[in-house]
Structures are given as structure tokens and as C-alpha cells.
């Protein structure tokens, strides 16, 4: 089915579904909090299909899960047997969500009431009063990170406690299959920018034999120690279910590429705050201002982009003199202890610095640590279980200030970044792999333009896989 036909089919499908069916589809598509109106359903499905390699199969599997065989026949000119045959070798929808959605259909009202009673001390009472289905419960448990595709023990035990052993067995079977796949994946995959170590502490032969396109510096963000014990943790995925995904603040003190970044992160479903031509004090004020709006911190992730002249680890903004603001202090504004509402969520930093000569500070002092107090929300912090510097992705590129003298200058790094992010969204690519494409683009540029070199520094303390889609 051609794309125009698929879009027409989406319109017909959305208009034929009930509100409960639309709610279930949003859940299957990994979108938890959203307006379930027909219009939003159309927009969501169109967005999914345009970036999905197998859009037709994706749509028909959704109808199969809803058991809307009438729509399969009328709109997609197929039937249940044909779709099930096509799905034998490759299912499109995530198995965990399919399992939870199917269990939702198997639960009677008395089972749901038993679950609500059992979770009376786990979930807020006002939320439980609004629960209309088991999916509503699962969504709230996912938000609290009690349940996820890799963490189903809680649900399994819950079903046993209410006497639904048949449902508990389904969860057990799913858990066993995930464990088997996880062990298989561990034998094939070692992801991350840091080499895994052998028992004597030296890099493994497999890691050292792989060529790198350019030198990666190591500074500022603490490097996590990877061992065999935490390899399984790496296979987990950060949840990006909120709409918007989170806030993306862009500080463009040069005025060239901020608009390009704005469009990119809007397409990635972020709430973008773009500010241009700021001095250091104004930049600090904007960053602090993010905490004044609680909705900026309620998303599942956070992005900060800075484009500025600077020296080594400091940026100057539009200031012509002074020590400037240390980049590490910017990062520490958003750590778990400074901003508890961002604890456990991925925090992404993309820095383009145009290097200026070092010189002694005049008339302006560096900002003090006590000037960086935040209003990151109230309530208990999760710092006791999440390291302060966890969940950071730090990408820092610098080139000579003379690059700005070119007419219509555009950062090679930021252009490569936006291109790779768009491709990564379409292909559902891990963020580390997305950045590998950026590394390659920088390497190619440096090879053909030795007089205009770019340097790039990538490091991260991500604990899970991250996909911006």
C-alpha cells in the first residue's frame, strides 16, 4: 500500500474506533499520556507510519490486536489469517505491551477491583478513583518505574495474590523469553564509548582492535566502570513516553544554528526554549528559569544545547572578556541532587564552542557554586539509589573562532548532528550509534579541510539504551 493510501486508511481507521480502542492503540504504540481524540490518533499513526519500514504490517497488527477484523477487510483488504502469517517471522509491536493489552482484555471487573485494593498503598487514591481498566493501572506503574518491559515481577506477584494464576503464568513465560534473549544478546553486543576491561584491567582485544575515526577526549563527566555484572542493565531502554518528551533549551550566543536545532528537536517531540545572543548572566538566568515551570521537568528527558565562543571548559556568551561560565557547572545544574525531578532521566548536552585565546580575567569574576541553586521540585530525592552523575550524555565540539568569519557559516558538527538525529528517528537508532555518524562526518570534514579542524569529545554515563523517536 502506497503512503497516500496508508494515510487515507489511517483516517478511516481512526474514525471507526471507540475511545477505549484508541486508548489501547496509544498504549501499544508506547505513548502513555496524551489526548486520545480522533485527531490525535490520526496524527500519531501518520507519524509512526511515515518513519516505519513496514507501515502496512504495523497498522494491520494493531487491528489484529484489537480484533477489528472488519477494519482489516474493509480498509486494508486483508484478513486475520494473512496478517498472522505475515507476523510469524517478525512482529512489529513490542511484546510487553501486547501482553499487557491482552491481559487487560482477560480481566473481569472483580479482578480489576482486587488489583486496585491490593495497590491501595502503592498508587495515589485520587489516581485509583479514575482507573477504568487494568491498562490505566499499568500506565501508572510504568510512570513510577515499578513495571517495565524488563521488570515484571511486581505484576506477576500481583496476579498470584488475586488468584489469577493463569495470568501470572503468562507473565512468567514472557519473563523467561526475555531472559533467554538477553543472554543471547550479551554474547554479541558490547555497547558504549568506553572499552570493557579484562580481569587484569586492560582493554579486551576485541575492543582495542576496532578503529576509531577520531580521538575522543576524556574529561569532566565521570566515566562509569562497566563490568560483566552490569551488562544486563545496559540492555534496558529509557522510557520516552511523555508528550512532549521533555524540554530542550537552546542557548545560541552566535546566532547561526539555533533555529536549525529548534526545528530538529521539535520534530523529536520536545518542548523547545530557544534564546539568542545572551551574555553569561543572562544564560544563567534562562537556565534557572527552567525550574520555575514544573512542566519543563515532568518530561522523560532533558536536552541542553549551547553555541558560544569560549575557552577550554568555559563559555563567554556575548561577553568580550572575563572567565565566563564553566561548562561543568552547567551540567551540575541538572544533576539528581540539584534537580530531583530529573533523577533517573537521560540528560543530553550538545555543546558547540568556538575557541578564543586564553587571557587573564578582567573586571568579571567567575560565577560561584552558591549562585547555582535550583528549584528542581519538592519531595524526596532519589539520590540514594541513583548516582548524582548518572544518565548524562555529553557531546562537546570545538573549533577555532575564525570559522565564524566565513559568510553564512554553519557548524559542521551541528549540521551532522541534526542530520543524524533525523535519520536515527526514522531508523529507531540508539543515540550512541547516532553519534557515531556524527564522528564520521567530522572525520571526513577534517580529512578534506585540514585548515578548519573540528574536535569532538563524547562521553556518557547512560545506564540504559536511549532511542529518540
Secondary structure by P-SEA (a helix, b strand, c coil): ccaaaaaaaaaaaaaaccaaaaaaaaaaaccccccccaaaaaaaaaaaaaacccaaaaaaaaaaaacaaaaaaacccccaaaaaaaacccccccaaaaaaaaaaaaccaaaaaaaaaaacccccaaaaaacccaaaaaaaaaaaccccccccaaaaaaaaaacaaaaaaaaaaaaaaaaaaaaaaaaccccccbbbbccccccccccccccccbbbbbcccbbbbbcccccccccbbbbccccccbbbbbbbcccccaaaaaaaaaaaccbbbbbccccaaaaaaaaaacccccccccccbbbbbbbcccccccccccccccccccaaaaaaccccccccccccbbbbbbbbbbccccccccccccccccccccccccccccccccccccbbbbbbbbbbcccccccccccaaaaaaaaaaaaaaaacccaaaaaaaaaaaaaaaaaacccbbbbbbbbbbccbbbbcc
